[in-house]
Amino acid sequence: MKKLLVAAFMAMTPLTWAQNITAVSGVAVGAGADIIARKILKRYDELHGTASVVLTRTGAEGKIALNAMKELPPTTAKLLVVSTGHVINYDAADFERLVPLAMTNTQPVMLIVRRDFPANNWDEFVDHAQKNPGRVSMGVFARASFYPWLLPILERNRMNMNMIVQGTQNITMSVASGDLDSLWTNPSSLIGTGLEDRVKVIAVTSVNPVQGVDRKLLTGNNAKLGSVYLYQGLYTTDDVPPELRRIMSERLQAILNSKWAEDNLGQGGTVRVGGNAERLMQMARRDWIEWQKIKDKQ
């Protein structure tokens, strides 16, 4: 019956789609993914004469946001704003319902410590952690985003860390204040916070190339830990009519591949903007499979 109603709606409604987007955000207001999504939607409205809204529904590792999406009518131009860690933490049924619309950005992962921490590069950090097993705290803001690649690094270097999982809002401040020894984060969560002078970056992964990070934050002999990076995207669900999904995807990707996106979302070269929607889902599926393997072992 639902499919018949959707088909009837599509037959009656001209596909001009000057339709407001309803975005449901599972990340905190002010977090990197939330800021980027709001800027993109503002640009979308400017170009298409719409008035989009963002509903913030945080908690339960992105599941509250997804459930809120499910409650919206299928004829709604609806958008899901969540982190990679949320997406790959969904159960199989929910994951398969996601439809990628656009990759918004990719960026490197950095290990930061407070300025007076007794290590200035990756080798010194490893040595300090090995000499103090279980006593050096290491923070991440989403297990699913970090553990698939981070746990093998810790195991390979025989590092027994006190792992801390926190929300993104105050975790950088925890490092600057000394409450947390170290944190894996990304440039968009640090640059512009006013904390840059209170922390130092001692390791960074690469996003071919790592640009603004090298100029602004890196100190000394920093380890390049491979091609690990965080990626973000915008999704909808499979109950949205295919033609509406197509139009939303084309419009969003056009914005993200424009000069406007480079100027307004690139953060001085620390964030690579844009990307292919199919590539987004390919990467998410790869990481979803790896995360299920880790969860099965725990």
N, C-alpha and C positions, 0 to 999 in steps of 0.2 A: 504493500500500500504506500509506504514512504517513497519508493522509487517512482510510482505512478504520479504522486503529488509533485515530486521534484520535476518530472518530465513535463507535467502540465504547466508548472510555473515557468519553466524554460521556454515552452512554446508560446506563452502569453507575453513574456518580457523581452523587449528588444535588448540585444547584447551590446548596448553602449557602455554599460557597467560604470556609470558615474556613481558607484556604490561605495559607501563609507566602509573602511576596513575596521573590524573589531579585533584588536590584538589582545591576547591573554598572555601576560608576562609571568613566568615562574621565577624570575630573578629579582633581586631587591632593586628598588628605585635608586639610581645612581651607580649601579654596577655597570661594568663595561658593556655587556650584551644589551642591557636595558637602554643605556645612553645611545648606542648605535641604532637600535631599533626605532627609538623615538625620533631621531634625526632623519632616518629613512622615511618614516611615515609622514613627517612634516613636509619633506620634499615631495612625496607622493601626492599629498593634498594640494600642494602648490601647483603641481603639473596637471592634475586631473579634476580640480574643483571639488574635492571631497572633504569630509570632516571626520577623520579617523579618530578612534578612541583606544586608549590602552587601559585594560583592567589588570591590576596587579594582584596575583593570586599565588603567593609564595608558600613553600613548605612541602614536606614529604618528598623531597628530592624531585620536584617538578611534577609530581602526580596530581597535586591539587589544581595546577594550571591546566593540565591535560583534561581532567574531569570537567573543569569549567568550559573548556572548548567543546566537549561532547554535548553539553547542555544547550549550546547555541544551535539555532535552526540550521539545517544543511544548506539553505539558500543564502546564508550569511557569508560575506567575504571575510572569513575568519583566519587569524594568523596566530601561530604559537611561537612565543619568544622564550626559549629555554637554553641552558648551556649544553654543551656536548655531554657533560657528565650526567645531566638529567636524561637526555635522549637515550643513551646507551644503558641506562639503569631501568628503563621501562621493561615490563614483562613482554613476552613474545607477541601476545595479541595486540597490545597497545602500540608496540613498535611497528608492527606490520600495517597499522592504520595510518601512519604518518606519510605525508606526501611532501617532498622537498620542493620549495618554491625558489629559493636563492641561497647561495652561500654568501654571507655578509663579509667575513674577514678571516684571516689566519694570522697568527702571531706567535713569536717564540715563547718559550718557557724559561723563566729565570729563577735561580736560587738566590734569595737575598738574606742578609744578616744585618744586625745593627752595626754601626760604625766601629765600635770598640770590640767586636767579637774577635777572638784570638785565631783568626784565619783570614787570609787575604786572597786565596785562590782555591780551586777545587782540591788539589792534592793536600793542601794544609787542612782543609775541612775534613777530608776523609781521615787523615791522620788523627785529628782531634776527636772525631767520632769513635774511631777504633780504640783510642785510649780511654774513652769515657762511655763504655757501652750502656745503652739504655738511659743515659742522663742528658743527652742532647735532644731537644725537642725539634720536630720538623713538621711544619704545617702544610696542609693542602686544603683547598676549599671545595673539592668534590673528589671523592675517592675514585669514582669511575673514570674521571678525566685523567687521573695521574697514576693510579696503581698499576695499570697494565704495562707501562714502560718504566715506572720508577722502582717497583719492587725488584725486578731483575738487576737494576743498577746497584741497589743497596745490598742485595745478596752477593753480587759479584765482588763488591768491595768490602764484604764482611762488616757491614755497618748495622749495628743494632740500635735503631732510633726510637725515640719516644714519639710516635706518630699522633698528630692532632688534626682533627677535621673540624673546620669552622666555616661559618658563612663568610661571604666576601666583604661584608660591610666594615668590620672592625679588625680583620685579621692582619692587615698591613700595619696598623697602629700597634698591634700586639708585638710585632718585631721591633718597631722603632722604640717602644717603651721598655723592651727587654723581657716582657712576659713570655715571649716565644723566641727561641734561639734562631730558627731559620724558617723560611717559607718559600715554597714553589709558587710563583705567580706569573703574571704577564705584564707587558709594558702599560697597557691601558688601565690596569688596576693600580699603577704606581705614579706614572707621570701626571703631573697636575695636582697631586694630593698635598703638596707642600712637605712631603716626607722624604723627598729624594736626597736631601743632605744628611738625613739621619740613618740611612741604611747604605749598604754597599752590595753590589752584585758580584758574586764570586763564581758563578757558572751560568751558562746560557746554552739553550739548544738553538738550532739554526732554522731559519726560514728563507734561505737562499735569496739574498743575503740578509743577515741581521743588520739593519741599517741604523736607525736612530739610537738603538741601544748601545752600539759600539761608541758612538760619539759622546753620549751623555752620561752613561752610567757605569760602564765596565771598568774594572780596576785590575791592573797587574796581569798575571798569567792565568786567564780564565779558561776553564775546560769547555770545549765545544762538544756537547754530549750527543751529537747526531742530529737527525732530521725530525726529531719529535717537535710537534707544535700543536697548539690549541686552535680549533676552528669553530666557527659559529655559523648558524644558518637560520632561516625562517621557514617554518613548516605550516601546512594545513592538514586536514584529515580527509580520508577517502570518501566521506559522505558529501563533500562539496562537489557540485556539478563540474565535470571535466572542463567545459568551456570557460567557466569562471576561474578555475585553477590555472588554466593556460594564460588567460589575460592577466591575472595577478602576477604570475611568474614572469611573463614577458616585461611587464611594467617595472617590477622590482629589479630584475636583472639589468634592464636598461639604465636604471638609476645607479646601480652598483658598478656598472662598467663605464660610467661617465666621468668627465673631468671634475664635476661637482663632488663625487664620492672621494676621489683622490684628495681634493682640497679640504674637505670637511670631515672625513673619517680616518684619514691616514695617520694622524697624530705624529707628524714629522718623520714619517718613514718607518715607524715602529710597528705599524699594522699594515698588512697587505690586504687591500680591499677587493671584494668581488670574488667571483668564482662560479663554476658550473653547478647547477642544481643536481644533476645526475651524479657528479663527482662527490657532492656533499653526502648523498645517501650511500654511495659506495663506501666512503670512508666511515660513515656512521655504522654501517652494517659490519664492516671489518672489526671496528672497535667494540661493537655490541657483542660479537661472538667471543672476542678475547676476554671481555669483562665477565661473561657468563662462566667461562672456564675458571677464572680466579674466584668467583663467588662459590662455585662448586667445591673448590679446595678448602675454602675457609669454614 
